[in-house]
Amino acid sequence: MGGFPSLSVLLVHNTLMTGTLPASWGSNDSFMSMSKLQLGGCNFEGPLPQEWGSQLQTFSILSIFNCDITGVSLHTAHCSL
């Protein structure tokens, strides 16, 4: 799945989506207009991709719940949370 440069809100809840979160969502300004990202009740697993680090600064809300996210691989130099 590619980028969404004009998307400002993405809510994904209670889906049958599985796998890891795409690293490509954090590259090439994929979410340059994103202010709110909520992922809940999905079967995503693994860490937040390191590539998301620079994009996280654009979010006013980042909510990931009831997923199997195991940790964060972000380098703190890329973002200030």
C-alpha positions as CSV (number, residue, x, y, z in Angstrom):
1,M,0.0,0.0,0.0
2,G,1.5,3.3,-1.0
3,G,1.3,6.8,0.6
4,F,-1.6,9.0,1.3
5,P,-0.3,12.6,1.0
6,S,-3.7,14.3,1.3
7,L,-5.2,12.0,4.0
8,S,-5.7,13.7,7.4
9,V,-7.5,11.0,9.4
10,L,-7.2,7.2,9.2
11,L,-9.3,5.0,11.5
12,V,-8.9,1.3,11.2
13,H,-10.9,-0.7,13.8
14,N,-11.9,-4.4,14.2
15,T,-10.7,-5.6,10.8
16,L,-9.2,-8.9,9.8
17,M,-6.0,-7.1,8.6
18,T,-2.9,-9.0,9.7
19,G,0.9,-8.7,9.5
20,T,3.3,-6.0,10.3
21,L,2.6,-2.3,9.8
22,P,4.0,-1.2,6.4
23,A,7.4,0.6,6.6
24,S,6.5,2.4,3.4
25,W,3.9,4.4,5.3
26,G,6.7,6.3,7.0
27,S,8.7,7.2,3.9
28,N,8.5,9.8,1.2
29,D,6.0,12.0,3.0
30,S,3.4,9.2,2.9
31,F,1.3,10.9,5.6
32,M,2.4,14.5,5.3
33,S,-1.1,15.8,6.1
34,M,-2.0,13.1,8.7
35,S,-3.1,14.4,12.0
36,K,-4.9,11.3,13.5
37,L,-4.1,7.6,13.1
38,Q,-6.0,5.0,15.1
39,L,-5.5,1.3,14.7
40,G,-7.6,-0.9,17.0
41,G,-8.8,-4.4,17.2
42,C,-6.7,-5.5,14.3
43,N,-4.2,-8.4,14.1
44,F,-1.2,-6.2,13.3
45,E,2.0,-7.5,15.0
46,G,5.6,-6.5,15.5
47,P,7.1,-3.1,16.3
48,L,6.3,0.2,14.8
49,P,8.6,0.5,11.8
50,Q,11.7,2.7,12.2
51,E,10.7,4.5,9.0
52,W,7.7,6.0,10.8
53,G,10.0,8.1,13.1
54,S,10.0,11.3,11.0
55,Q,6.3,11.0,10.2
56,L,5.1,10.7,13.8
57,Q,5.7,14.4,14.4
58,T,2.8,15.2,12.1
59,F,0.3,13.3,14.3
60,S,-1.7,15.0,16.9
61,I,-3.2,11.6,17.9
62,L,-1.6,8.2,17.4
63,S,-3.6,5.4,19.0
64,I,-2.8,1.7,18.6
65,F,-4.8,-0.6,20.8
66,N,-5.9,-4.2,21.0
67,C,-3.2,-5.1,18.5
68,D,-0.2,-7.3,18.9
69,I,2.4,-4.5,18.6
70,T,5.4,-5.8,20.5
71,G,7.6,-2.7,20.8
72,V,8.9,0.3,19.2
73,S,12.0,0.3,17.0
74,L,12.1,4.0,16.5
75,H,15.2,6.0,17.1
76,T,14.4,8.9,19.4
77,A,16.6,11.2,17.2
78,H,13.9,11.0,14.5
79,C,10.9,12.1,16.6
80,S,9.9,13.9,19.7
81,L,6.9,12.3,21.3
